[in-house]
């Protein structure tokens, strides 16, 4: 196990990224546990931070952690052990706190326990997935796949790879497949699959290219109904981890 860790994590320089992911996941699980305890009004658990009646959301602490971690990583000691791992973990903690209130930032109001607040959990899941893929060696837009037998290739080849893979990712996003499109930035095959499949009803692609009542619109609607179990499963998992949203 020690040999594997050194070969796969330490030697390629992935240990700071691993600490970032661990800090990210640990901070998200802790803060969700904390807010659920506060929501349940558990008497012995610390309450919200409200100096002078001002509710300071944890996104504020997240920004501070991200600034500290980012500056530390960019500093002269940012590439040295153990500072690289420490600063990466601090940055991961801050990122989790910020993304956990991503919906608040987007809507500029407190939607934490509403259905709109589910977007925060989506962003955390996506952030963890992207970090995990980077840890496994994925590269944005698959540019490493442009090499031939390890030999360097021209900048035009890299540019072509980026343009083509970006186009597939954008098509997938326009078809209403947010996770597929964004993950496709790191795994081009995922973006290709998302771009080739039917668009989700109501997506920009469907509104522009699927006439109402047309064959493709009906197929897209039927598939959306068939795959409803996936969304229900996701909701149950989110409820277990992040808590149920308040009823309107």
C-alpha positions in Angstrom: 0.0 0.0 0.0 2.9 2.4 0.8 4.5 1.7 -2.5 1.2 2.3 -4.3 0.7 5.6 -2.5 4.2 6.8 -3.3 4.0 5.7 -6.9 0.5 7.0 -7.7 0.2 10.0 -5.3 3.5 11.3 -4.0 5.8 10.8 -7.0 3.4 12.5 -9.5 3.0 15.4 -7.1 -0.7 14.7 -6.3 -0.5 14.8 -2.5 -1.6 18.5 -2.2 -4.5 17.7 -4.5 -5.4 14.8 -2.3 -5.3 17.0 0.8 -7.4 19.5 -1.0 -10.1 16.9 -1.7 -10.0 15.6 1.9 -10.4 19.1 3.2 -13.2 19.8 0.8 -15.2 16.6 1.7 -14.5 17.0 5.4 -15.6 20.6 5.5 -18.8 19.9 3.5 -19.8 17.0 5.8 -19.0 19.0 8.9 -20.9 22.2 7.9 -23.9 20.2 6.7 -23.9 18.4 10.1 -23.6 21.7 11.9 -26.4 23.5 10.1 -28.7 20.5 10.5 -28.0 20.6 14.3 -28.7 24.3 14.3 -31.9 23.7 12.3 -33.0 21.1 14.8 -32.3 23.6 17.6 -30.1 21.2 19.5 -29.4 23.1 22.7 -25.8 22.1 23.3 -24.6 22.8 19.7 -23.2 26.3 18.8 -25.7 28.5 17.1 -25.3 30.8 14.1 -22.7 33.5 14.2 -24.7 36.7 14.6 -22.7 39.6 16.1 -24.9 42.6 16.6 -27.8 40.7 14.9 -25.9 40.3 11.6 -26.0 36.7 10.4 -22.6 35.8 9.1 -23.0 33.0 6.6 -20.3 30.4 6.3 -19.6 31.5 2.8 -17.8 34.4 4.4 -15.4 32.1 6.3 -15.0 30.1 3.1 -13.8 33.1 1.2 -11.3 33.9 3.9 -10.0 30.3 3.9 -9.7 30.4 0.1 -7.7 33.6 0.1 -5.3 32.2 2.8 -4.9 28.9 1.0 -4.6 30.5 -2.5 -2.0 33.0 -1.3 -0.1 30.3 0.5 0.0 28.0 -2.6 1.2 30.9 -4.7 3.9 31.9 -2.2 7.6 30.7 -2.3 6.8 28.0 0.3 3.7 26.9 -1.6 5.5 24.1 -3.3 7.3 22.8 -0.2 6.2 20.1 2.1 4.3 20.2 4.4 3.1 23.7 3.4 1.8 22.6 0.0 -0.5 20.0 1.7 -1.6 22.4 4.5 -2.4 25.3 2.2 -4.2 22.9 -0.3 -6.3 21.5 2.6 -7.2 25.1 3.7 -8.1 26.0 0.2 -10.3 22.9 -0.1 -12.0 23.7 3.2 -12.8 27.2 2.0 -14.0 26.0 -1.4 -16.5 23.6 0.3 -17.9 26.4 2.5 -18.3 28.7 -0.5 -19.9 26.1 -2.8 -22.2 25.0 0.0 -23.8 28.4 -0.3 -23.5 28.8 -4.0 -27.2 29.2 -4.4 -27.1 32.1 -1.9 -24.4 33.8 -4.0 -26.4 33.2 -7.2 -29.8 34.4 -5.9 -28.4 37.0 -3.5 -30.8 35.8 -0.9 -30.9 33.0 1.7 -32.3 30.0 -0.1 -30.3 27.5 1.8 -33.3 25.3 2.9 -35.4 25.9 -0.2 -35.6 23.8 -3.4 -33.4 26.5 -5.0 -30.8 25.7 -2.4 -30.3 22.2 -4.0 -28.1 24.0 -6.5 -25.5 24.3 -3.7 -25.4 20.5 -3.2 -25.1 20.0 -7.0 -22.1 22.3 -7.1 -20.4 20.5 -4.2 -21.0 17.1 -5.8 -19.6 18.5 -9.1 -16.6 20.1 -7.4 -15.8 16.8 -5.6 -16.1 14.9 -8.9 -13.8 17.2 -10.8 -11.2 17.1 -8.0 -11.4 13.3 -8.0 -11.0 13.1 -11.7 -7.9 15.4 -11.6 -6.5 13.2 -8.8 -7.0 10.2 -11.2 -5.0 12.0 -13.9 -7.7 13.5 -16.1 -6.7 16.6 -18.0 -9.0 19.5 -19.1 -10.3 19.0 -22.6 -8.2 15.8 -23.0 -5.1 17.7 -24.1 -2.7 15.0 -22.9 -4.4 12.7 -25.4 -3.0 14.9 -28.2 0.5 13.5 -27.7 1.8 10.7 -30.0 4.0 8.1 -28.3 5.0 10.8 -25.7 6.5 13.0 -28.4 5.6 16.7 -28.3 3.0 18.0 -30.8 2.3 21.4 -32.3 0.3 24.1 -30.5 -2.2 23.8 -33.4 -2.9 20.2 -32.5 -3.5 21.1 -28.9 -5.8 24.0 -29.9 -7.7 21.7 -32.2 -8.3 19.2 -29.4 -9.5 21.9 -27.1 -11.8 23.4 -29.6 -13.4 20.1 -30.6 -13.9 18.9 -27.0 -15.2 22.3 -25.9 -17.8 22.2 -28.7 -19.1 18.8 -27.5 -19.2 20.1 -23.9 -21.1 23.2 -24.9 -23.6 21.1 -26.9 -24.1 18.9 -23.9 -24.7 21.9 -21.7 -27.2 23.4 -24.1 -29.1 20.2 -24.1 -29.7 20.6 -20.3 -27.1 18.2 -19.2 -25.1 20.2 -16.7 -23.2 17.4 -15.0 -22.4 15.7 -18.3 -21.2 18.9 -20.0 -19.0 20.0 -17.1 -17.6 16.6 -16.4 -17.0 16.3 -20.1 -14.4 19.1 -19.8 -12.2 16.6 -18.1 -13.5 13.4 -19.8 -14.2 14.2 -23.4 -16.0 10.9 -24.0 -18.7 12.0 -21.5 -19.2 15.2 -23.4 -19.5 13.4 -26.7 -22.2 11.0 -25.2 -24.1 14.0 -23.8 -23.9 15.9 -27.1 -25.2 12.9 -29.1 -28.2 12.1 -26.8 -31.6 13.7 -26.9 -31.9 17.1 -25.2 -33.9 17.5 -22.0 -37.3 19.1 -22.4 -37.1 22.8 -21.8 -33.4 23.1 -22.5 -32.1 25.7 -25.0 -31.4 23.0 -27.5 -34.9 21.5 -27.3 -36.6 24.9 -27.5 -34.6 25.8 -30.6 -34.6 22.5 -32.5 -37.5 20.4 -31.2 -40.8 21.8 -32.5 -43.6 21.5 -29.9 -45.5 18.3 -30.5 -42.8 17.0 -32.9 -41.3 13.5 -32.8 -38.1 14.5 -31.0 -40.0 16.6 -28.5 -42.2 13.6 -27.6 -39.3 11.2 -27.4 -37.4 13.6 -25.1 -40.5 13.9 -22.9 -41.0 10.1 -22.7 -37.3 9.6 -21.8 -37.5 12.3 -19.2 -40.4 10.5 -17.6 -38.7 7.1 -17.8 -35.5 8.5 -16.1 -37.5 10.1 -13.3 -36.3 7.4 -10.9 -32.8 8.8 -11.1 -33.9 12.2 -10.0 -35.9 10.7 -7.1 -32.9 8.7 -6.0 -30.7 11.8 -6.2 -33.2 13.7 -4.0 -33.2 10.9 -1.4 -29.4 10.9 -1.3 -29.3 14.6 -1.0 -31.9 14.6 1.8 -29.8 12.0 3.7 -26.6 14.0 3.4 -27.8 17.6 3.3 -31.2 17.6 4.9 -34.6 18.0 3.4 -35.6 21.5 2.1 -38.4 23.4 3.8 -41.9 22.9 2.5 -43.1 26.0 0.5 
